[in-house]
Amino acid sequence: MTALDIAHYRLYNQQITQEKCGLPSQVVTWFGAMQAQYYASIKWAVGLRCYGATNTIIEQAIVNKTIVRTWLMRGTLHVVAASDVRWILALLGPRIIANSNRRYQQLELDNATFTQSYEILTEVLQDGKQMSRAELMLVLEEANISPTGQRGYHILRRAGLEGLVCFGPIQDKQETFVLLDEWTPHSQNMKRDEALGELAGRYFGSHGPATLQDFVWWSGLKVADARTGLDVVKSRLYQETIGGQTYWLPQNNSILKGPSPTVYLLPAFDEYFLGYKARDAVLDAKYDKQAVSSNGVFRPMIVIDGQIVGVWKRTYKKGSVIITPSLFNSLTKAENQALLGAANQYSSFLGLPVMLA
């Protein structure tokens, strides 16, 4: 296996080149969890991996409560299947909270403040109510709990990590919050080693070929816990050593096809790039600063033959979308035509005309 093979296998296992899933919840279940920093980006991240998906279909999956958006891996926003949210929170939440204790102290957030805040959040959100972040900040302030200086954000985030709240549907272009127990009352629970194995299996199945260090970074687990999870499932995985690194991937991977001019427009924070500690298999290191901003924003990417060849941005204008690519190098005629095909795929997803700038 070569470095280029790693990229090809990842395209396949990430459901980008292989036959798509039928439902948004199946995509998210396959991954275990998917980075969801930007709402528009996660809808496209799920949609491009789901057969016949549209923006409306992905939004409806959230409204129908089959997928849930909340704080998970590394304390950042992810979407997760409703059936998986509790066991993943139970596995990862306590460590994230413990690692945040110093920040809580800096913000003068003690356990009494969190307890009082949870009581208030429960009271105002019960019976199916959905409230925006701004509305919840006002409620806290009226109860003499200051939300300023990131205090409000960390109260909501910790409430999410403890399974009290999660994100609800968008209302009037505003994100809302709901009580998790009301939004999705039924989900799995697992013993710790079982959960570690399940998470490892989801990760290497969807992200393979990947290393143990990749899994540690993605999950936020301690190395020992990540290794325990890998030990549970490695009999179901294939092992390959490349450049002195041990990679793990599913045993049933199909034979790879040759180079292809097919172009994929991947959204910001997509798992194809973000989901690994080492990313040199898909991006030349000299382009790192173009792909990731100085403040850690993973830009939307243009991928050809498994390699990131540029970034792109979208602009809405008079009922249409303009895509502006920023390519690292010039494309061939066939690749330019394929880029137009990728733009048309995005157009079908949005239900809007898309033009290349």
Secondary structure, 3 states (H helix, E strand, C coil): CCHHHHHHHHHHHCCCCCCCECCHHHHHHHHCCEECCCHHHHHHHHHCCECCCCHHHHHHHHHCCCEEEEECHHHCEEEEECCCHHHHHHHHHHHHHHHCHHHHHHCCCCHHHHHHHHHHHHHHHCCCCCEEHHHHHHHHHHCCCCCCCCHHHHHHHHHHHCCCEEECCCECCECEEEEHHHHCCCCCCCCHHHHHHHHHHHHHHHHCCECHHHHHHHHCCCHHHHHHHHHHHHHHEEEEEECCEEEEEECCCCCCCCCCCCEEEECCCCHHHHCCCCCCCCCCHHHHHHHECCCCCECCEEEECCEEEEEEEEEEECCEEEEEEEECCCCCHHHHHHHHHHHHHHHHHHCCCEEEC
